[in-house]
């Protein structure tokens, strides 16, 4: 199942596939100098209206969430071993 993450000014919104029409609305609002776009919820509800304006940080990410798959098999996994990172709090 494809889930899209829209990050607007540091806040994440998760959206069902497809998002082509929503992307076009966001782009249109930014090109117009700013405007509200309704972001639909992932599951039921009215959604949320977000004011998009030029210069606002917006990031789209596509996540492939597989049903019944084990850890490490979703989006971003290359099939290799999990990357390990040092604990930044170990010295505290």
TIPANU-814226 format. One record per atom (N, C-alpha, C, CB): residue number from 1; x, y, z; residue in one letter; atom name. Coordinates in Angstrom, 3 decimals, always signed. Last residue first. Glycine has a CB too. Example, Ala and Ser with C-alpha at 12.3 -4.5 7.8 and 13.67 -1.06 7.14 Angstrom:
<sites>
+-----+----------+----------+----------+------+------+
! seq !       px !       py !       pz ! type ! atom !
+-----+----------+----------+----------+------+------+
!   2 !  +12.850 !   -2.250 !   +7.080 !    S !    N !
!   2 !  +13.670 !   -1.060 !   +7.140 !    S !   CA !
!   2 !  +12.900 !   +0.030 !   +7.870 !    S !    C !
!   2 !  +14.084 !   -0.598 !   +5.725 !    S !   CB !
!   1 !  +13.190 !   -5.690 !   +7.800 !    A !    N !
!   1 !  +12.300 !   -4.500 !   +7.800 !    A !   CA !
!   1 !  +13.200 !   -3.300 !   +7.800 !    A !    C !
!   1 !  +11.308 !   -4.473 !   +9.046 !    A !   CB !
+-----+----------+----------+----------+------+------+
</sites>
This chain:
<sites>
+-----+----------+----------+----------+------+------+
! seq !       px !       py !       pz ! type ! atom !
+-----+----------+----------+----------+------+------+
!  92 !  +25.944 !  +10.895 !  +28.084 !    X !    N !
!  92 !  +25.264 !  +11.672 !  +29.134 !    X !   CA !
!  92 !  +25.121 !  +10.886 !  +30.395 !    X !    C !
!  92 !  +23.902 !  +12.127 !  +28.672 !    X !   CB !
!  91 !  +26.901 !   +9.367 !  +26.068 !    X !    N !
!  91 !  +27.892 !  +10.060 !  +26.896 !    X !   CA !
!  91 !  +27.266 !  +10.872 !  +28.023 !    X !    C !
!  91 !  +28.730 !  +10.967 !  +26.036 !    X !   CB !
!  90 !  +24.692 !   +8.424 !  +24.715 !    X !    N !
!  90 !  +25.464 !   +7.479 !  +25.504 !    X !   CA !
!  90 !  +26.480 !   +8.168 !  +26.422 !    X !    C !
!  90 !  +26.176 !   +6.516 !  +24.587 !    X !   CB !
!  89 !  +23.194 !   +9.916 !  +22.998 !    X !    N !
!  89 !  +23.007 !  +10.179 !  +24.418 !    X !   CA !
!  89 !  +23.848 !   +9.276 !  +25.308 !    X !    C !
!  89 !  +21.563 !  +10.024 !  +24.772 !    X !   CB !
!  88 !  +23.549 !   +9.064 !  +20.430 !    X !    N !
!  88 !  +24.062 !  +10.400 !  +20.763 !    X !   CA !
!  88 !  +23.955 !  +10.715 !  +22.244 !    X !    C !
!  88 !  +23.320 !  +11.452 !  +19.972 !    X !   CB !
!  87 !  +24.661 !   +5.958 !  +19.551 !    X !    N !
!  87 !  +23.685 !   +6.595 !  +20.425 !    X !   CA !
!  87 !  +24.215 !   +7.959 !  +20.840 !    X !    C !
!  87 !  +23.385 !   +5.714 !  +21.670 !    X !   CB !
!  86 !  +25.507 !   +5.471 !  +16.086 !    X !    N !
!  86 !  +25.882 !   +5.583 !  +17.494 !    X !   CA !
!  86 !  +24.807 !   +6.330 !  +18.282 !    X !    C !
!  86 !  +27.238 !   +6.298 !  +17.633 !    X !   CB !
!  85 !  +23.557 !   +3.359 !  +14.003 !    X !    N !
!  85 !  +24.068 !   +4.684 !  +14.279 !    X !   CA !
!  85 !  +24.441 !   +4.754 !  +15.750 !    X !    C !
!  85 !  +23.033 !   +5.776 !  +13.907 !    X !   CB !
!  84 !  +23.336 !   +0.945 !  +11.478 !    X !    N !
!  84 !  +23.386 !   +1.262 !  +12.902 !    X !   CA !
!  84 !  +24.068 !   +2.601 !  +13.076 !    X !    C !
!  84 !  +24.125 !   +0.156 !  +13.704 !    X !   CB !
!  83 !  +21.119 !   -0.257 !   +9.010 !    X !    N !
!  83 !  +22.215 !   +0.629 !   +9.357 !    X !   CA !
!  83 !  +22.181 !   +0.879 !  +10.862 !    X !    C !
!  83 !  +22.131 !   +1.965 !   +8.563 !    X !   CB !
!  82 !  +20.347 !   -3.689 !   +8.495 !    X !    N !
!  82 !  +19.955 !   -2.368 !   +8.978 !    X !   CA !
!  82 !  +21.189 !   -1.552 !   +9.312 !    X !    C !
!  82 !  +19.038 !   -2.482 !  +10.208 !    X !   CB !
!  81 !  +21.562 !   -5.366 !   +5.547 !    X !    N !
!  81 !  +21.428 !   -5.236 !   +6.996 !    X !   CA !
!  81 !  +21.046 !   -3.813 !   +7.378 !    X !    C !
!  81 !  +22.732 !   -5.638 !   +7.693 !    X !   CB !
!  80 !  +19.481 !   -5.045 !   +2.543 !    X !    N !
!  80 !  +20.701 !   -5.335 !   +3.275 !    X !   CA !
!  80 !  +20.489 !   -5.199 !   +4.765 !    X !    C !
!  80 !  +21.820 !   -4.424 !   +2.824 !    X !   CB !
!  79 !  +17.233 !   -4.151 !   +1.369 !    X !    N !
!  79 !  +17.349 !   -5.580 !   +1.516 !    X !   CA !
!  79 !  +18.591 !   -5.995 !   +2.275 !    X !    C !
!  79 !  +17.340 !   -6.223 !   +0.184 !    X !   CB !
!  78 !  +17.003 !   -1.504 !   +1.440 !    X !    N !
!  78 !  +17.654 !   -2.035 !   +0.249 !    X !   CA !
!  78 !  +17.805 !   -3.547 !   +0.330 !    X !    C !
!  78 !  +19.017 !   -1.384 !   +0.057 !    X !   CB !
!  77 !  +14.307 !   +0.428 !   +2.430 !    X !    N !
!  77 !  +15.128 !   -0.730 !   +2.720 !    X !   CA !
!  77 !  +15.721 !   -1.266 !   +1.432 !    X !    C !
!  77 !  +14.316 !   -1.814 !   +3.437 !    X !   CB !
!  76 !  +12.566 !   +2.407 !   +1.782 !    X !    N !
!  76 !  +13.927 !   +2.795 !   +2.111 !    X !   CA !
!  76 !  +14.833 !   +1.621 !   +2.402 !    X !    C !
!  76 !  +13.919 !   +3.707 !   +3.278 !    X !   CB !
!  75 !   +9.614 !   +0.933 !   +3.062 !    X !    N !
!  75 !  +10.267 !   +1.947 !   +2.235 !    X !   CA !
!  75 !  +11.685 !   +2.234 !   +2.713 !    X !    C !
!  75 !   +9.450 !   +3.232 !   +2.235 !    X !   CB !
!  74 !  +10.058 !   -2.333 !   +4.544 !    X !    N !
!  74 !   +9.244 !   -1.253 !   +3.993 !    X !   CA !
!  74 !  +10.079 !   -0.305 !   +3.163 !    X !    C !
!  74 !   +8.548 !   -0.490 !   +5.103 !    X !   CB !
!  73 !  +11.534 !   -4.149 !   +5.853 !    X !    N !
!  73 !  +11.185 !   -4.476 !   +4.480 !    X !   CA !
!  73 !  +10.328 !   -3.409 !   +3.837 !    X !    C !
!  73 !  +10.472 !   -5.793 !   +4.429 !    X !   CB !
!  72 !  +12.043 !   -3.727 !   +8.502 !    X !    N !
!  72 !  +13.135 !   -3.470 !   +7.569 !    X !   CA !
!  72 !  +12.798 !   -3.770 !   +6.124 !    X !    C !
!  72 !  +14.317 !   -4.264 !   +7.960 !    X !   CB !
!  71 !  +10.043 !   -6.353 !   +9.867 !    X !    N !
!  71 !  +10.724 !   -5.070 !   +9.985 !    X !   CA !
!  71 !  +11.847 !   -4.940 !   +8.969 !    X !    C !
!  71 !  +11.272 !   -4.891 !  +11.390 !    X !   CB !
!  70 !   +7.956 !   -8.201 !   +7.464 !    X !    N !
!  70 !   +8.711 !   -8.012 !   +8.693 !    X !   CA !
!  70 !   +9.373 !   -6.654 !   +8.737 !    X !    C !
!  70 !   +9.750 !   -9.094 !   +8.842 !    X !   CB !
!  69 !   +4.648 !   -7.848 !   +6.157 !    X !    N !
!  69 !   +6.095 !   -7.955 !   +5.988 !    X !   CA !
!  69 !   +6.775 !   -7.678 !   +7.314 !    X !    C !
!  69 !   +6.605 !   -6.981 !   +4.899 !    X !   CB !
!  68 !   +1.951 !   -7.424 !   +6.230 !    X !    N !
!  68 !   +2.443 !   -8.732 !   +6.612 !    X !   CA !
!  68 !   +3.945 !   -8.904 !   +6.440 !    X !    C !
!  68 !   +1.741 !   -9.765 !   +5.827 !    X !   CB !
!  67 !   +1.965 !   -5.049 !   +3.669 !    X !    N !
!  67 !   +1.178 !   -5.731 !   +4.687 !    X !   CA !
!  67 !   +1.776 !   -7.095 !   +4.957 !    X !    C !
!  67 !   -0.294 !   -5.859 !   +4.257 !    X !   CB !
!  66 !   +4.221 !   -2.392 !   +3.225 !    X !    N !
!  66 !   +3.798 !   -3.740 !   +2.853 !    X !   CA !
!  66 !   +3.045 !   -4.394 !   +3.982 !    X !    C !
!  66 !   +4.994 !   -4.593 !   +2.462 !    X !   CB !
!  65 !   +4.211 !   +0.758 !   +2.234 !    X !    N !
!  65 !   +3.947 !   -0.002 !   +3.448 !    X !   CA !
!  65 !   +3.410 !   -1.360 !   +3.030 !    X !    C !
!  65 !   +2.942 !   +0.745 !   +4.393 !    X !   CB !
!  64 !   +6.203 !   +2.920 !   +0.891 !    X !    N !
!  64 !   +5.572 !   +1.673 !   +0.471 !    X !   CA !
!  64 !   +5.434 !   +0.805 !   +1.705 !    X !    C !
!  64 !   +6.399 !   +0.946 !   -0.654 !    X !   CB !
!  63 !   +5.906 !   +6.384 !   +0.749 !    X !    N !
!  63 !   +6.244 !   +5.233 !   +1.583 !    X !   CA !
!  63 !   +5.494 !   +4.016 !   +1.072 !    X !    C !
!  63 !   +5.908 !   +5.501 !   +3.075 !    X !   CB !
!  62 !   +7.187 !   +9.330 !   -0.523 !    X !    N !
!  62 !   +6.324 !   +8.190 !   -0.815 !    X !   CA !
!  62 !   +6.817 !   +7.000 !   -0.009 !    X !    C !
!  62 !   +6.306 !   +7.865 !   -2.342 !    X !   CB !
!  61 !   +7.078 !  +12.694 !   +0.453 !    X !    N !
!  61 !   +7.779 !  +11.423 !   +0.557 !    X !   CA !
!  61 !   +6.787 !  +10.306 !   +0.275 !    X !    C !
!  61 !   +8.437 !  +11.249 !   +1.959 !    X !   CB !
!  60 !   +7.574 !  +16.127 !   -0.051 !    X !    N !
!  60 !   +6.720 !  +14.977 !   -0.331 !    X !   CA !
!  60 !   +7.575 !  +13.723 !   -0.241 !    X !    C !
!  60 !   +6.037 !  +15.096 !   -1.734 !    X !   CB !
!  59 !   +7.843 !  +19.117 !   +1.765 !    X !    N !
!  59 !   +8.524 !  +17.920 !   +1.290 !    X !   CA !
!  59 !   +7.498 !  +16.811 !   +1.090 !    X !    C !
!  59 !   +9.632 !  +17.476 !   +2.284 !    X !   CB !
!  58 !   +8.217 !  +22.588 !   +2.032 !    X !    N !
!  58 !   +7.282 !  +21.494 !   +1.786 !    X !   CA !
!  58 !   +8.062 !  +20.324 !   +1.204 !    X !    C !
!  58 !   +6.125 !  +21.934 !   +0.824 !    X !   CB !
!  57 !   +8.672 !  +25.698 !   +3.494 !    X !    N !
!  57 !   +9.296 !  +24.392 !   +3.266 !    X !   CA !
!  57 !   +8.256 !  +23.273 !   +3.178 !    X !    C !
!  57 !  +10.297 !  +24.085 !   +4.383 !    X !   CB !
!  56 !   +7.653 !  +28.528 !   +1.694 !    X !    N !
!  56 !   +7.327 !  +27.617 !   +2.787 !    X !   CA !
!  56 !   +7.971 !  +26.260 !   +2.505 !    X !    C !
!  56 !   +5.780 !  +27.476 !   +2.959 !    X !   CB !
!  55 !   +8.066 !  +30.031 !   -0.553 !    X !    N !
!  55 !   +9.143 !  +29.994 !   +0.431 !    X !   CA !
!  55 !   +8.872 !  +29.073 !   +1.600 !    X !    C !
!  55 !   +9.397 !  +31.360 !   +0.941 !    X !   CB !
!  54 !   +4.685 !  +30.968 !   -1.004 !    X !    N !
!  54 !   +6.030 !  +30.841 !   -1.559 !    X !   CA !
!  54 !   +7.085 !  +30.883 !   -0.446 !    X !    C !
!  54 !   +6.292 !  +31.959 !   -2.589 !    X !   CB !
!  53 !   +2.347 !  +29.065 !   +1.017 !    X !    N !
!  53 !   +2.850 !  +30.317 !   +0.468 !    X !   CA !
!  53 !   +4.248 !  +30.098 !   -0.097 !    X !    C !
!  53 !   +2.862 !  +31.428 !   +1.547 !    X !   CB !
!  52 !   -0.631 !  +27.570 !   +2.129 !    X !    N !
!  52 !   +0.650 !  +27.402 !   +1.450 !    X !   CA !
!  52 !   +1.061 !  +28.746 !   +0.869 !    X !    C !
!  52 !   +0.567 !  +26.308 !   +0.335 !    X !   CB !
!  51 !   -2.463 !  +26.830 !   +4.830 !    X !    N !
!  51 !   -2.120 !  +27.977 !   +4.000 !    X !   CA !
!  51 !   -0.721 !  +27.765 !   +3.441 !    X !    C !
!  51 !   -2.205 !  +29.308 !   +4.808 !    X !   CB !
!  50 !   -4.557 !  +24.054 !   +5.049 !    X !    N !
!  50 !   -3.217 !  +24.587 !   +5.283 !    X !   CA !
!  50 !   -2.989 !  +25.737 !   +4.312 !    X !    C !
!  50 !   -2.120 !  +23.477 !   +5.114 !    X !   CB !
!  49 !   -7.180 !  +22.417 !   +6.602 !    X !    N !
!  49 !   -6.823 !  +23.446 !   +5.626 !    X !   CA !
!  49 !   -5.475 !  +24.038 !   +6.003 !    X !    C !
!  49 !   -7.911 !  +24.555 !   +5.553 !    X !   CB !
!  48 !   -7.683 !  +18.938 !   +6.956 !    X !    N !
!  48 !   -7.196 !  +20.184 !   +7.550 !    X !   CA !
!  48 !   -6.833 !  +21.143 !   +6.424 !    X !    C !
!  48 !   -5.968 !  +19.929 !   +8.487 !    X !   CB !
!  47 !  -10.379 !  +16.537 !   +7.261 !    X !    N !
!  47 !   -9.081 !  +17.004 !   +6.785 !    X !   CA !
!  47 !   -8.707 !  +18.305 !   +7.470 !    X !    C !
!  47 !   -9.093 !  +17.188 !   +5.261 !    X !   CB !
!  46 !  -12.749 !  +15.397 !   +8.218 !    X !    N !
!  46 !  -12.817 !  +16.540 !   +7.314 !    X !   CA !
!  46 !  -11.482 !  +16.978 !   +6.722 !    X !    C !
!  46 !  -13.415 !  +17.680 !   +8.028 !    X !   CB !
!  45 !  -12.844 !  +11.734 !   +8.106 !    X !    N !
!  45 !  -12.758 !  +13.036 !   +8.747 !    X !   CA !
!  45 !  -12.710 !  +14.155 !   +7.729 !    X !    C !
!  45 !  -11.544 !  +13.103 !   +9.641 !    X !   CB !
!  44 !  -10.914 !   +8.782 !   +7.106 !    X !    N !
!  44 !  -12.105 !   +9.534 !   +7.487 !    X !   CA !
!  44 !  -11.872 !  +10.876 !   +8.155 !    X !    C !
!  44 !  -12.903 !   +8.721 !   +8.376 !    X !   CB !
!  43 !   -7.532 !   +8.524 !   +7.109 !    X !    N !
!  43 !   -8.747 !   +7.738 !   +7.387 !    X !   CA !
!  43 !   -9.852 !   +8.667 !   +7.854 !    X !    C !
!  43 !   -8.477 !   +6.638 !   +8.457 !    X !   CB !
!  42 !   -5.907 !  +10.563 !   +6.298 !    X !    N !
!  42 !   -5.589 !   +9.215 !   +5.837 !    X !   CA !
!  42 !   -6.808 !   +8.315 !   +6.012 !    X !    C !
!  42 !   -4.370 !   +8.640 !   +6.605 !    X !   CB !
!  41 !   -7.644 !  +13.579 !   +5.246 !    X !    N !
!  41 !   -7.072 !  +12.678 !   +6.240 !    X !   CA !
!  41 !   -6.763 !  +11.312 !   +5.632 !    X !    C !
!  41 !   -8.024 !  +12.525 !   +7.425 !    X !   CB !
!  40 !   -6.595 !  +16.079 !   +2.829 !    X !    N !
!  40 !   -7.514 !  +15.050 !   +3.307 !    X !   CA !
!  40 !   -6.847 !  +14.152 !   +4.336 !    X !    C !
!  40 !   -8.030 !  +14.214 !   +2.140 !    X !   CB !
!  39 !   -6.093 !  +19.393 !   +3.055 !    X !    N !
!  39 !   -5.316 !  +18.161 !   +3.083 !    X !   CA !
!  39 !   -6.230 !  +17.081 !   +3.644 !    X !    C !
!  39 !   -3.995 !  +18.314 !   +3.940 !    X !   CB !
!  38 !   -7.014 !  +22.106 !   +1.158 !    X !    N !
!  38 !   -7.503 !  +21.117 !   +2.122 !    X !   CA !
!  38 !   -6.699 !  +19.835 !   +1.963 !    X !    C !
!  38 !   -9.027 !  +20.842 !   +1.927 !    X !   CB !
!  37 !   -5.205 !  +25.072 !   +1.002 !    X !    N !
!  37 !   -5.461 !  +23.801 !   +0.346 !    X !   CA !
!  37 !   -5.916 !  +22.829 !   +1.430 !    X !    C !
!  37 !   -4.185 !  +23.269 !   -0.421 !    X !   CB !
!  36 !   -5.099 !  +28.600 !   +0.601 !    X !    N !
!  36 !   -5.429 !  +27.441 !   +1.420 !    X !   CA !
!  36 !   -5.689 !  +26.222 !   +0.539 !    X !    C !
!  36 !   -6.653 !  +27.734 !   +2.302 !    X !   CB !
!  35 !   -2.284 !  +30.466 !   -0.708 !    X !    N !
!  35 !   -3.676 !  +30.041 !   -0.697 !    X !   CA !
!  35 !   -3.861 !  +28.817 !   +0.167 !    X !    C !
!  35 !   -4.159 !  +29.762 !   -2.104 !    X !   CB !
!  34 !   +0.059 !  +32.353 !   -2.653 !    X !    N !
!  34 !   -0.424 !  +31.810 !   -1.389 !    X !   CA !
!  34 !   -1.883 !  +31.439 !   -1.493 !    X !    C !
!  34 !   -0.216 !  +32.806 !   -0.257 !    X !   CB !
!  33 !   +0.814 !  +33.008 !   -5.167 !    X !    N !
!  33 !   +1.300 !  +33.864 !   -4.085 !    X !   CA !
!  33 !   +0.819 !  +33.430 !   -2.719 !    X !    C !
!  33 !   +0.881 !  +35.275 !   -4.327 !    X !   CB !
!  32 !   +0.170 !  +31.233 !   -7.077 !    X !    N !
!  32 !   -0.742 !  +32.377 !   -6.947 !    X !   CA !
!  32 !   -0.301 !  +33.332 !   -5.838 !    X !    C !
!  32 !   -2.166 !  +31.887 !   -6.670 !    X !   CB !
!  31 !   +2.011 !  +29.226 !   -6.644 !    X !    N !
!  31 !   +2.194 !  +30.089 !   -7.816 !    X !   CA !
!  31 !   +1.333 !  +31.347 !   -7.739 !    X !    C !
!  31 !   +1.866 !  +29.320 !   -9.090 !    X !   CB !
!  30 !   +0.792 !  +28.035 !   -4.404 !    X !    N !
!  30 !   +2.101 !  +28.690 !   -4.267 !    X !   CA !
!  30 !   +2.338 !  +29.650 !   -5.429 !    X !    C !
!  30 !   +3.236 !  +27.639 !   -4.203 !    X !   CB !
!  29 !   -1.554 !  +26.997 !   -5.536 !    X !    N !
!  29 !   -1.635 !  +27.957 !   -4.432 !    X !   CA !
!  29 !   -0.328 !  +28.727 !   -4.273 !    X !    C !
!  29 !   -1.981 !  +27.237 !   -3.122 !    X !   CB !
!  28 !   -0.481 !  +25.208 !   -7.431 !    X !    N !
!  28 !   -1.301 !  +26.334 !   -7.879 !    X !   CA !
!  28 !   -1.396 !  +27.413 !   -6.790 !    X !    C !
!  28 !   -2.713 !  +25.846 !   -8.269 !    X !   CB !
!  27 !   +0.736 !  +23.354 !   -5.713 !    X !    N !
!  27 !   +1.552 !  +24.126 !   -6.653 !    X !   CA !
!  27 !   +0.804 !  +25.365 !   -7.141 !    X !    C !
!  27 !   +1.961 !  +23.253 !   -7.850 !    X !   CB !
!  26 !   -1.564 !  +22.343 !   -4.470 !    X !    N !
!  26 !   -0.525 !  +22.999 !   -3.668 !    X !   CA !
!  26 !   +0.328 !  +23.879 !   -4.570 !    X !    C !
!  26 !   +0.360 !  +21.950 !   -2.933 !    X !   CB !
!  25 !   -2.897 !  +21.220 !   -6.674 !    X !    N !
!  25 !   -3.539 !  +22.288 !   -5.903 !    X !   CA !
!  25 !   -2.518 !  +23.056 !   -5.065 !    X !    C !
!  25 !   -4.633 !  +21.709 !   -4.995 !    X !   CB !
!  24 !   -1.069 !  +19.256 !   -7.447 !    X !    N !
!  24 !   -1.391 !  +20.330 !   -8.380 !    X !   CA !
!  24 !   -2.033 !  +21.511 !   -7.647 !    X !    C !
!  24 !   -2.329 !  +19.815 !   -9.486 !    X !   CB !
!  23 !   -1.178 !  +17.585 !   -5.204 !    X !    N !
!  23 !   +0.083 !  +18.252 !   -5.562 !    X !   CA !
!  23 !   -0.168 !  +19.439 !   -6.483 !    X !    C !
!  23 !   +1.046 !  +17.260 !   -6.239 !    X !   CB !
!  22 !   -3.826 !  +16.674 !   -5.476 !    X !    N !
!  22 !   -3.446 !  +17.488 !   -4.323 !    X !   CA !
!  22 !   -2.145 !  +18.243 !   -4.592 !    X !    C !
!  22 !   -3.298 !  +16.608 !   -3.074 !    X !   CB !
!  21 !   -3.618 !  +15.153 !   -7.802 !    X !    N !
!  21 !   -4.513 !  +16.312 !   -7.781 !    X !   CA !
!  21 !   -4.158 !  +17.253 !   -6.625 !    X !    C !
!  21 !   -5.983 !  +15.855 !   -7.664 !    X !   CB !
!  20 !   -1.763 !  +13.155 !   -6.931 !    X !    N !
!  20 !   -1.475 !  +14.035 !   -8.071 !    X !   CA !
!  20 !   -2.333 !  +15.296 !   -8.060 !    X !    C !
!  20 !   -1.691 !  +13.284 !   -9.376 !    X !   CB !
!  19 !   -1.998 !  +11.220 !   -5.066 !    X !    N !
!  19 !   -1.893 !  +12.594 !   -4.576 !    X !   CA !
!  19 !   -1.638 !  +13.598 !   -5.698 !    X !    C !
!  19 !   -0.787 !  +12.690 !   -3.548 !    X !   CB !
!  18 !   -3.970 !   +8.191 !   -4.675 !    X !    N !
!  18 !   -3.029 !   +9.053 !   -5.384 !    X !   CA !
!  18 !   -3.065 !  +10.482 !   -4.825 !    X !    C !
!  18 !   -3.346 !   +9.061 !   -6.889 !    X !   CB !
!  17 !   -2.814 !   +7.187 !   -1.459 !    X !    N !
!  17 !   -2.509 !   +7.326 !   -2.875 !    X !   CA !
!  17 !   -3.818 !   +7.445 !   -3.637 !    X !    C !
!  17 !   -1.663 !   +6.125 !   -3.395 !    X !   CB !
!  16 !   -3.372 !   +9.100 !   +1.572 !    X !    N !
!  16 !   -3.493 !   +7.910 !   +0.736 !    X !   CA !
!  16 !   -3.122 !   +8.231 !   -0.709 !    X !    C !
!  16 !   -4.921 !   +7.342 !   +0.808 !    X !   CB !
!  15 !   -1.029 !  +10.763 !   +3.741 !    X !    N !
!  15 !   -2.085 !  +10.809 !   +2.735 !    X !   CA !
!  15 !   -2.155 !   +9.502 !   +1.967 !    X !    C !
!  15 !   -1.859 !  +11.973 !   +1.772 !    X !   CB !
!  14 !   -0.054 !  +12.412 !   +6.652 !    X !    N !
!  14 !   -0.009 !  +11.169 !   +5.901 !    X !   CA !
!  14 !   -1.252 !  +11.080 !   +5.019 !    X !    C !
!  14 !   +0.090 !   +9.943 !   +6.854 !    X !   CB !
!  13 !   +1.957 !  +15.088 !   +7.503 !    X !    N !
!  13 !   +0.588 !  +14.701 !   +7.180 !    X !   CA !
!  13 !   +0.683 !  +13.466 !   +6.303 !    X !    C !
!  13 !   -0.206 !  +15.867 !   +6.465 !    X !   CB !
!  12 !   +4.131 !  +16.677 !   +9.824 !    X !    N !
!  12 !   +3.864 !  +15.596 !   +8.882 !    X !   CA !
!  12 !   +2.373 !  +15.329 !   +8.751 !    X !    C !
!  12 !   +4.582 !  +14.329 !   +9.316 !    X !   CB !
!  11 !   +5.794 !  +19.807 !  +10.038 !    X !    N !
!  11 !   +4.688 !  +18.953 !  +10.500 !    X !   CA !
!  11 !   +4.355 !  +17.942 !   +9.414 !    X !    C !
!  11 !   +3.427 !  +19.804 !  +10.865 !    X !   CB !
!  10 !   +7.717 !  +21.490 !   +8.919 !    X !    N !
!  10 !   +8.108 !  +20.603 !  +10.010 !    X !   CA !
!  10 !   +7.011 !  +19.701 !  +10.545 !    X !    C !
!  10 !   +8.627 !  +21.407 !  +11.113 !    X !   CB !
!   9 !   +6.371 !  +22.769 !   +6.813 !    X !    N !
!   9 !   +6.915 !  +23.559 !   +7.905 !    X !   CA !
!   9 !   +7.186 !  +22.705 !   +9.146 !    X !    C !
!   9 !   +5.963 !  +24.689 !   +8.250 !    X !   CB !
!   8 !   +5.035 !  +19.826 !   +5.953 !    X !    N !
!   8 !   +4.843 !  +21.252 !   +5.742 !    X !   CA !
!   8 !   +5.326 !  +21.982 !   +6.982 !    X !    C !
!   8 !   +3.353 !  +21.587 !   +5.434 !    X !   CB !
!   7 !   +5.284 !  +16.863 !   +4.370 !    X !    N !
!   7 !   +5.847 !  +17.616 !   +5.490 !    X !   CA !
!   7 !   +5.780 !  +19.085 !   +5.141 !    X !    C !
!   7 !   +7.315 !  +17.178 !   +5.805 !    X !   CB !
!   6 !   +3.421 !  +14.178 !   +3.584 !    X !    N !
!   6 !   +3.591 !  +15.577 !   +3.217 !    X !   CA !
!   6 !   +4.098 !  +16.293 !   +4.462 !    X !    C !
!   6 !   +2.245 !  +16.217 !   +2.677 !    X !   CB !
!   5 !   +3.755 !  +10.969 !   +2.597 !    X !    N !
!   5 !   +3.962 !  +11.867 !   +3.730 !    X !   CA !
!   5 !   +4.236 !  +13.248 !   +3.164 !    X !    C !
!   5 !   +5.139 !  +11.381 !   +4.657 !    X !   CB !
!   4 !   +1.626 !   +8.486 !   +1.342 !    X !    N !
!   4 !   +2.445 !   +9.652 !   +1.049 !    X !   CA !
!   4 !   +2.544 !  +10.493 !   +2.315 !    X !    C !
!   4 !   +1.854 !  +10.480 !   -0.136 !    X !   CB !
!   3 !   +1.595 !   +5.045 !   +0.840 !    X !    N !
!   3 !   +1.216 !   +6.152 !   +1.710 !    X !   CA !
!   3 !   +2.157 !   +7.301 !   +1.374 !    X !    C !
!   3 !   +1.291 !   +5.755 !   +3.247 !    X !   CB !
!   2 !   +0.589 !   +2.188 !   -0.830 !    X !    N !
!   2 !   +1.368 !   +3.415 !   -0.898 !    X !   CA !
!   2 !   +0.759 !   +4.480 !   +0.006 !    X !    C !
!   2 !   +1.450 !   +3.923 !   -2.346 !    X !   CB !
!   1 !   +0.855 !   -1.161 !   +0.000 !    X !    N !
!   1 !   +0.000 !   +0.000 !   +0.000 !    X !   CA !
!   1 !   +0.907 !   +1.232 !   +0.000 !    X !    C !
!   1 !   -0.976 !   -0.006 !   +1.228 !    X !   CB !
+-----+----------+----------+----------+------+------+
</sites>
